[in-house]
Structure formats: structure tokens, C-alpha cells
Amino acid sequence: MPAAAPLRSPSALLGLPLLLFALITWQVLADGPLVGADERLSRALVRPDRFSELLSDLGNVQVAVPVLAVALGYAAWHGRSRGADRWWLPPLAGALAMALVPALVAPLKAWTDRPGTPAVPSAVGYYPSGHTATAVVAYGAATLLLFGVVRSPAVRRVSAVLCALLVLGTSYGLVRRGYHWPLDVAASWCLGALLLAGVWWSVRRTPGAVSRSTRRSSSGTPSSRTGPS
């Protein structure tokens, strides 16, 4: 249906997270009204405990990146073994998105120079949240890569729900423990969404279920396979 065609491009979904990220960053730099509301919300939510500490650890590089690494390896193996065109594109896009997290977050932290909450030692450079961005990109990219190789709707739903729980759990833990202000986390959701758009595009451009042998058979060229692919 022509009206739905723009939604098939990741560029159609970039506007909202980009706008929100720009708005939040401007408010942080200008110490605007959103910052005051953010600080009041943080005071209401912060209750440091062991559970929030464990949840925040889900955004550690040592936890999140190995999950993505497994997904990268599986997507590359699956695509190459089935002879998919550009099988290397989704894994490359996932790895690049992850590499861009520290490349973007570190300069933003230095530029905004935002102090931390009262629950952490006095310091600056808390905006945006690197742990949240790591969780969004690592778990989100792993899920998108899985979508590219798994056709089961049930598996897709479970993986999407699990991804959402991991990201939300990380975000809740960071705010509850007081490691980050809520706006730090929200900004990283937007930043992660922007980075994941490239992964989504690469997955759509590389249908993992299509193999060279299947395409040869469909074009009339004999294939050595006798059963369904």
C-alpha cells in the first residue's frame, strides 16, 4: 500500500529520536525547565539497593557486548552458509553501531559536562548514559540480527520482549541506584535508536532466508537440493 511505504525506510523513523535528543541536550546545556523536572523526578526515584545495582550492571560492556558478539557470529555464519547476498552487511552494521557508542558518548559527556546525582561522588560527565546506550545498541542490534535469520513469529516476539526487558531493566537500575538522571537515560534511548536504524536497514537489505540455491531453482536453473530449503 503506497501510504505505508515511507515506514519501510529507517530514515522515516529517525526524525523523532533525533528531535528528542536535540531537545534534551539543549535543555541540559541551558539548564532549562526540563532539567529541574528531571532532578525532582530523580529525587523521587532514587533508592540505592543491591537489586538496582545488579540491574544497572546489565549495561556493562562486559555483559552486553558478549551478547551482541554471539549474535554477530551467528548472523554471519547463517548468512554465509545459506549463500545470502551481502551476508556480511548486518554483522558489520551491528559491530559498527556498537563501536560508535563510545565514539559518540565520550565527546558528548565532555561537551555537556553534566554533574551526577547526589547518590554518586561529585563529578561531571554523566550525560548521556553510556551504560544505557550500550544496552540499547547491544541488545537491540542482537535482536534485529536475530530477526534477520529467524522466521518464527513466536521466537521474534520473545526476543523483542527480552530485549525490551533488558533495556528497561538497565535503565531502571541506573536511575534507581542514582548513577544517572532520568534525562541521561532518555537521551541514550534516542541515541541508541539512531544507531539501530542502520542495523535495521542492513537486515532488510540482506534477507537471510534466501540462498543462492533457492534463487537458482526459482529461476529455472537445476539445483542439487531435492527437499525444501
C-alpha positions as semicolon CSV with decimal commas, in nm:
position;residue;x (nm);y (nm);z (nm)
1;M;0,000;0,000;0,000
2;P;0,164;0,331;-0,108
3;A;0,076;0,518;0,211
4;A;0,277;0,271;0,421
5;A;0,586;0,273;0,201
6;P;0,773;0,552;0,387
7;L;0,766;0,343;0,708
8;R;0,979;0,080;0,537
9;S;1,278;0,312;0,541
10;P;1,465;0,368;0,868
11;S;1,507;0,733;0,769
12;A;1,132;0,777;0,818
13;L;1,174;0,685;1,186
14;L;1,486;0,893;1,258
15;G;1,311;1,227;1,296
16;L;1,151;1,174;1,638
17;P;1,455;1,035;1,827
18;L;1,680;1,296;1,665
19;L;1,444;1,576;1,765
20;L;1,407;1,445;2,121
21;F;1,782;1,401;2,159
22;A;1,844;1,757;2,038
23;L;1,576;1,891;2,274
24;I;1,711;1,707;2,579
25;T;2,071;1,807;2,501
26;W;1,969;2,171;2,463
27;Q;1,787;2,160;2,798
28;V;2,090;2,008;2,970
29;L;2,326;2,267;2,823
30;A;2,092;2,557;2,901
31;D;1,986;2,424;3,243
32;G;1,628;2,457;3,120
33;P;1,298;2,367;3,286
34;L;1,328;2,001;3,187
35;V;1,641;1,976;3,399
36;G;1,455;2,097;3,708
37;A;1,178;1,844;3,649
38;D;1,442;1,579;3,587
39;E;1,610;1,646;3,919
40;R;1,280;1,635;4,108
41;L;1,193;1,304;3,942
42;S;1,533;1,164;4,032
43;R;1,490;1,256;4,398
44;A;1,159;1,072;4,400
45;L;1,301;0,759;4,235
46;V;1,648;0,714;4,384
47;R;1,660;0,431;4,637
48;P;2,003;0,266;4,612
49;D;1,993;-0,107;4,677
50;R;2,158;-0,427;4,560
51;F;1,886;-0,509;4,309
52;S;1,918;-0,175;4,128
53;E;2,294;-0,224;4,126
54;L;2,257;-0,562;3,955
55;L;2,013;-0,422;3,701
56;S;2,248;-0,137;3,614
57;D;2,524;-0,393;3,551
58;L;2,325;-0,519;3,251
59;G;2,462;-0,214;3,071
60;N;2,825;-0,304;3,143
61;V;3,037;-0,366;2,834
62;Q;3,146;-0,699;2,986
63;V;2,781;-0,814;2,997
64;A;2,612;-0,659;2,693
65;V;2,884;-0,677;2,427
66;P;2,935;-1,057;2,451
67;V;2,561;-1,099;2,383
68;L;2,600;-0,890;2,069
69;A;2,916;-1,078;1,972
70;V;2,727;-1,409;1,977
71;A;2,453;-1,257;1,760
72;L;2,711;-1,115;1,519
73;G;2,881;-1,452;1,483
74;Y;2,555;-1,640;1,437
75;A;2,421;-1,394;1,180
76;A;2,747;-1,409;0,983
77;W;2,756;-1,790;0,992
78;H;2,390;-1,824;0,898
79;G;2,407;-1,577;0,611
80;R;2,729;-1,717;0,467
81;S;2,622;-2,081;0,497
82;R;2,298;-2,007;0,311
83;G;2,474;-1,806;0,044
84;A;2,283;-1,484;0,109
85;D;2,390;-1,179;-0,086
86;R;2,576;-0,929;0,134
87;W;2,567;-1,176;0,425
88;W;2,840;-0,970;0,589
89;L;2,637;-0,645;0,591
90;P;2,417;-0,696;0,903
91;P;2,705;-0,819;1,125
92;L;2,920;-0,530;1,005
93;A;2,641;-0,281;1,074
94;G;2,589;-0,425;1,424
95;A;2,959;-0,407;1,505
96;L;2,984;-0,052;1,369
97;A;2,682;0,062;1,573
98;M;2,845;-0,074;1,888
99;A;3,178;0,090;1,806
100;L;3,003;0,424;1,759
101;V;2,863;0,420;2,114
102;P;3,186;0,523;2,291
103;A;3,290;0,734;1,992
104;L;2,976;0,946;2,034
105;V;2,910;0,925;2,407
106;A;3,258;1,030;2,524
107;P;3,262;1,365;2,337
108;L;2,903;1,436;2,442
109;K;2,995;1,377;2,807
110;A;3,287;1,617;2,778
111;W;3,078;1,878;2,595
112;T;2,773;1,878;2,825
113;D;2,978;1,842;3,145
114;R;2,671;1,748;3,347
115;P;2,720;1,670;3,717
116;G;2,595;1,347;3,867
117;T;2,317;1,287;4,115
118;P;2,369;1,330;4,492
119;A;2,391;0,950;4,516
120;V;2,730;0,938;4,342
121;P;3,064;1,107;4,416
122;S;3,090;1,465;4,296
123;A;3,197;1,460;3,931
124;V;3,084;1,567;3,585
125;G;3,033;1,395;3,251
126;Y;2,718;1,199;3,321
127;Y;2,522;1,295;3,008
128;P;2,430;1,087;2,817
129;S;2,434;0,749;2,988
130;G;2,697;0,522;2,837
131;H;2,555;0,216;3,010
132;T;2,210;0,281;2,866
133;A;2,346;0,340;2,516
134;T;2,549;0,019;2,542
135;A;2,242;-0,179;2,647
136;V;2,017;-0,031;2,377
137;V;2,264;-0,093;2,095
138;A;2,397;-0,430;2,210
139;Y;2,064;-0,592;2,294
140;G;1,876;-0,407;2,020
141;A;2,124;-0,498;1,747
142;A;2,134;-0,861;1,865
143;T;1,754;-0,873;1,838
144;L;1,749;-0,718;1,491
145;L;2,015;-0,960;1,371
146;L;1,807;-1,247;1,507
147;F;1,507;-1,113;1,316
148;G;1,714;-1,145;1,000
149;V;1,774;-1,518;1,043
150;V;1,471;-1,643;1,237
151;R;1,130;-1,665;1,074
152;S;0,929;-1,792;1,372
153;P;0,689;-1,519;1,494
154;A;0,696;-1,667;1,845
155;V;1,075;-1,652;1,866
156;R;1,073;-1,299;1,731
157;R;0,818;-1,188;1,990
158;V;1,009;-1,349;2,275
159;S;1,339;-1,193;2,163
160;A;1,177;-0,849;2,128
161;V;1,022;-0,873;2,475
162;L;1,350;-0,992;2,624
163;C;1,536;-0,704;2,459
164;A;1,285;-0,454;2,598
165;L;1,312;-0,604;2,947
166;L;1,693;-0,588;2,940
167;V;1,699;-0,226;2,825
168;L;1,426;-0,115;3,064
169;G;1,586;-0,309;3,348
170;T;1,920;-0,141;3,285
171;S;1,756;0,200;3,264
172;Y;1,556;0,149;3,583
173;G;1,862;0,025;3,769
174;L;2,072;0,324;3,667
175;V;1,807;0,574;3,777
176;R;1,705;0,385;4,092
177;R;2,064;0,344;4,203
178;G;2,131;0,712;4,130
179;Y;2,404;0,651;3,876
180;H;2,221;0,870;3,622
181;W;1,950;1,130;3,596
182;P;1,639;1,015;3,404
183;L;1,721;1,253;3,116
184;D;2,065;1,093;3,079
185;V;1,889;0,763;3,019
186;A;1,620;0,904;2,791
187;A;1,881;1,073;2,573
188;S;2,064;0,743;2,533
189;W;1,743;0,573;2,423
190;C;1,724;0,829;2,143
191;L;2,092;0,793;2,056
192;G;2,060;0,414;2,053
193;A;1,755;0,431;1,827
194;L;1,951;0,640;1,577
195;L;2,235;0,387;1,572
196;L;1,999;0,090;1,543
197;A;1,836;0,239;1,234
198;G;2,145;0,145;1,034
199;V;2,133;-0,212;1,165
200;W;1,766;-0,240;1,076
201;W;1,835;-0,111;0,725
202;S;2,115;-0,365;0,675
203;V;1,895;-0,654;0,790
204;R;1,621;-0,551;0,548
205;R;1,874;-0,529;0,268
206;T;2,003;-0,879;0,341
207;P;1,720;-1,137;0,355
208;G;1,890;-1,423;0,537
209;A;1,628;-1,678;0,434
210;V;1,717;-1,652;0,066
211;S;2,002;-1,871;-0,052
212;R;2,174;-1,891;-0,387
213;S;2,043;-2,243;-0,441
214;T;1,686;-2,127;-0,381
215;R;1,727;-1,842;-0,628
216;R;1,878;-2,075;-0,888
217;S;1,585;-2,313;-0,851
218;S;1,331;-2,035;-0,882
219;S;1,496;-1,908;-1,200
220;G;1,488;-2,248;-1,366
221;T;1,849;-2,348;-1,302
222;P;1,879;-2,705;-1,168
223;S;1,965;-2,731;-0,800
224;S;2,125;-3,019;-0,616
225;R;1,868;-2,986;-0,335
226;T;1,570;-3,218;-0,354
227;G;1,388;-3,109;-0,037
228;P;1,263;-2,773;0,089
229;S;1,526;-2,518;0,178
